[in-house]
Amino acid sequence: MIVYMNTIVKFLNRGGLFSAAAFLILALSGCTAQKDIKQPLVFIQMTDTQFGFFETDQKFAKETENFEKAVAAANRLKPAFVIITGDLVNKMGDQAQIAEYKRIAAKLDPSIQLYSVPGNHDVDNKPTPGILSAYRKEFGTDYYTFKKGDLFAIVLNSGLISDPSGALEESEQQLKWLQSAFKKAKKSGCKSIVVFQHHPFFLQTPDEKDQYFNIPTSIRKKYLALFKENGVSHIFAGHLHKNSFGKDGEMEMVTTGPVGRPLGKDPSGFRIATVKDGKVEHAYYGLDEIPDKK
């Protein structure tokens, strides 16, 4: 601003009142424009806290240590939100594991919204209406949308997608709801539409063979086509306990390593994502490698 004022004084000394006024308007407009520039939206994806997995449900000291470290890092980084994409606990319905998850989750700064997502260890590999009711009582709804800045997020219960046979009516309701959610997303004006769920649709390629860690091909094709048709840019998932990436056209399938027990070379950690101008960029960090600033 000092530079601007010096320039205005020069105009005035030369008798250029109109020029000085015009320059002042431009200068102030520039300052305002700089202030109005939207800051990137930052969020953290955690997954597979899975209390009890390290020691086969005998205790969960390591999960406690890791999740507390992850929450402390989130409090330092101050993202717009934290989302935990499933397998909150290892033993479905275990009250001690659920209580520990909730105790540590409650340490998250109240200004940071926390979203929980069901995994197969929370609602079983084949969910039933009774299991879903129990989950909803503990954690709230299992599929929903939310909007943050230019990001429209769709959270799905992928257990109802991977194996719907135990709750066919619930699965059909979620699919019907999803179609209405896409209409809502289009009306929102958001530049980025992303999906969060527990199971990856695929790990590397959309035509890969069926296995435990992906969603069956017959179901996969239907949902991927629906996602692409409605402008989804990214699908964020967990379940694998290590990182994996793939693309279906321009749509990216992001599988994130665990806060809890790893099953590969990637250490326990979480993913930091930045959303700006309709673009989503992301990187995974081990719990001992998390940056000081977002």
N, C-alpha and C positions, 0 to 999 in steps of 0.2 A: 504494500500500500504506500510506503514511503516513496518508492520509485514513481508510482502514479502521481503523487502530490508534487514531486519535483518537476515532472513533465507538465503538469497543469500550470505551475508557477511560470515556467518558460513561455507557455502560450499567453499568459496574462501579461508578462513583461513585454511581449511583442504586440500587445493590443488585440490579441485573438480571443475575444470573449466567447464568441460562438464556438470556436475550435476547442477552447478550454472546457466549455460546458459539455460539448459532444464527447470529449475524451473522458470526462468524469462519468458520464452516463455509461459509456462502454466499459470503463474500469469497474464501476460498481456492478454492472451486469455480469462481468466476468467473475467477480468475487461471489456473487449470488449463485452463478452457475456452478462454481466449484463446490459451494456448500450443498447444492442440490444434487450433486452426483451421488447416485445410489451406491452404498457400500455393498460388497459381496455378502451373500447369505452363507453362513457357515453352519454346518451341522455335523454331528458325530454319530456314526453307526457303530454300535457295539452288538455283539451276538454271542450266544452260547456261554452265558455266565455259568450255567449248568452246575449249580451247587450239588456236590456229592460225587461228581464224575472222577475226580482225581483218585479217590480212595473208595470207590465202589459203595457209596452211600454209608460208609462207616463214620465219616466226618467230612467237614468241608472247610478246613482251615486255609488251604491254599486258595480256594475259590474266594473266600472272604478277603484274603490279602490282595488278590488280583482285582476284585471288583472295587474295593476301597481305593486302590491306587488309580483305577480308571475314573472313578467318580471325582477324586481329588484333582486329577488332570483336567477333567471337563469343567470343574469349578474355576480352574485357573484360566482356561481357554475361553470361557464364556460363549459357547456356540448358541445359535438360535434355539436349537433343540437337540436332545439325545434320543435316539431310537434303538431299542434292543430287539433284534430280529429273531427271537425265539430261543427255546431251550433255556428258559429262565432257571429251571431246576432240573436235576437229573431223574428224580423219582417222582412221577406224576402224583400230585396230591399230598406229598410229604410236607407236613405242617412246619417242621423245623427248618427245612430248606426254603420253603416259601417265606417264612418269617425273616430268615436271614437276608434273603433277596430284598424284601421290602424294607428292612432296617437300613441297609446300606443305600438303597435307592433313595430313601428319604433324606440322605445327606446331600443330595444334589441341590445346588443353589435354587431357591424357589423361582428365580427369574428365568431358569432354564426349563423348558417344558420337557417332560419325560414321556415317551410313548413305549408301551410294551406290546410285543407281538407273540402269538402262540407258536411254539415249536412242537415237534412230535413227542418230546419228553414232557410237554405240558398238557397235550390233548391226545396223546397216543398216536400210533401209526395209522389207526383206523378210528377216528373220532366217532362217538355216539352222542345222541342228544343229552344223555346224563352227564357224560364227560364234559361236554361243552357248557352245560349249565354250571357245573362245579368251577370250571375255569373262569367263567364270567362273574361268578360270585367273588372270586379271589382277585381278579385283575381287571374286570370290566369287559367291554365289548371286544370281540375278537376280529372284527373287520370294520374299518371306518376310513374317513378321509380327514385331512386337515390342510390348511393353507398357511404358508409362511412367505411373505413377500411375493416374489414371482414364482414360487414353487408350489405346485399342487401335488400332494402326496396321497397315494392310495395304499392302505394297509390291508393285506389279505390274510386269511387263515388258509395257508397252503395245505394243511392237513385235509381240508375239505376238497382240495384239488387233487392231491397226490393219490388219495384213496377215499373216495366219497361213499363207498359201499355201506358203511355203518350209519350214515346220516344223509341219505340221498335228498331228502326234502330240504335239509339245511344247506347242502351244497348247491341245489338249484336256486334257493333263495339268495345265496351269496352271489351267484352268477347274474341273476336278475338285478340285484342291487349294484353290481359292478357296472353293468350297462348304463344304469342311471347315473352312477358316479362319473362316468366319462362325459355324459351330457353336462353335468355340473362343472367338470373340469374345463370344458370348452367355453362355457359361459363366464368362467372366473377371470378370463383374460391372462392367466398365468402363462409365462413363456416356457416353463419346464414342467412336465408331468412325469413323475417317477412312481414306481411300485416298490413297496417293502413287504417282504414275506420271509418265511423261514427256509423252505426248500428252494434250491436253484432249479429253474426249468432245465438248464443244461450247464455243464461245467466249461466246455470249450467251444463246441459247435452245436447248432440246433438240431442236427441230424445224427448226433451221437447215439450209441446204443443205450438201452435202458439199464439202469443199475440202481443200487440203494440210494445214492446221493443225488439223483436227478428225478424229474417227474416223467412218468411214462409217455412215450412218443405220441400215442393217440390223443392224449389229453393235452400234451405240450403244444402240438401244432395248432389246436383250436385257440388256446389262450395267447400264444405268440402272435397269431394272425390278428386277434382282437386288439392286442396291445399296439401293434404297428399301425393298424387302421385308425387308432385313436391317438396317435402321436406320443406314445410313451418313449422316453429317451433312455431311461435306465431302470433296471430291476436290481434291487439290492437284497441279498439273501445271506444265509449262514449255512449251518447244518454240516458242512464239510470239515470244519475245524482246521482249515488252512485256506489260503487265498487261491482263487482261480478266476479267470476272465474269459469271456467269449462275446461274440457279436452275432446278431441276426440282422443283416443289413446294417443300418446305422444304430440300431438299438443295442445297448450294451448290457450284458448279464454280468453282474459283479457279485462274486462270492467272497465273503470276508472271513478272515481268521477269527478265532475265539478270544474272548476275554478270559475264559476258563482254560481247560486242558487242550493243548494243541495235539494234532495227529499228523503233523508233518514238520517241515523245516521252519515254517513261519512261527515266530514266538507269540505268546499271548499278547493281545493288543487290541487296537480298534482303528477304524477308518475315519479320516477327516475329509469332508467334502465341501467344496466351495461352489456356489451357484451365482452366476453373473451373466446377464444378457442372454439368458436362455441356454447357457452352457454349464455343464456340470463337470468339475474336475475333482479328483479324489486321490488319496494316497493312504497306505496302511502304515501304521507305526506300532512297533513293539512297545510294551508298557514302560520299558526303560529307555525308549528312544523318542518319546513324545516331545515336540518342540515346546519352548516356553511361551510362545505366542502363536495365535492362529493365523 
